[in-house]
Amino acid sequence: MSKKLKIFRMIELIIGIIGIVLPCILYFMDILSGAESGILTVVGVVIFNHAADLSNKDKTEKKI
């Protein structure tokens, strides 16, 4: 895997983690409503899972 692709995956993982944590914090600060917080958390989980799946796919391709 190229260095640029590794950096992109790390950025994607970080964005996913921020997308999971930040809506919860904003909800408890009464900046977001419950529905908005839930939607943003789902988006963060999807981004995080996408990056994790791509990383796992790369690891299995290297073993073959």
N, C-alpha and C positions, 0 to 999 in steps of 0.2 A: 504494500500500500504506500502510495506516495506521501510525502511530508505534508503537502497541501491538504490532502484528504484527511489525514490524521488531525490536523488543526481544525478543519471543518467539523469533524465528528466531535471533537472536544467542545467547540463552540455550541454545537447543537445540544450536547448533553447539559452544558451549563444553562442554556436558554430553557431547556426542559425543566431543570431543577428550579430555576427562578419562577417559571410558569406554574409550578406546583406550590411553592412556598409563598410567593408574593400575594396571590389572591386571598389566602387565609389571613395574612397580616392586615391587608387592607379591609377585609370584612370585619375583623375585630376592632379596627379603628373607625368603623362606621363610614368608610369612604365608598365601599361597594355594597350592593344589596346581596342577599343570599344567592339569587339566581345568577347574577353576574359573576360572583365568586366561583360558583360551581362550573359555569361555562369556561371561565379562564383556567380553572384547575384541570378540566378535562382536556383542554388544548395543550396544557403543559405536559400532561401524562402521555398524550399521543406523540408529542415531539420527543419526549424522553424515550418512549418505547421504540420509536422509529430509529433513533440513534443507536439504542442498545441492540436492536435486531440487526442493523447493518454491521455493527462491530462483531457480533457473534457470527454473522455470515462470513465475514472476512477471516475469522479465526478458523472456521471449518474448511474454507477453501485452501488455506495454507497447509493444513494437515493432509489434504488429498494429494 
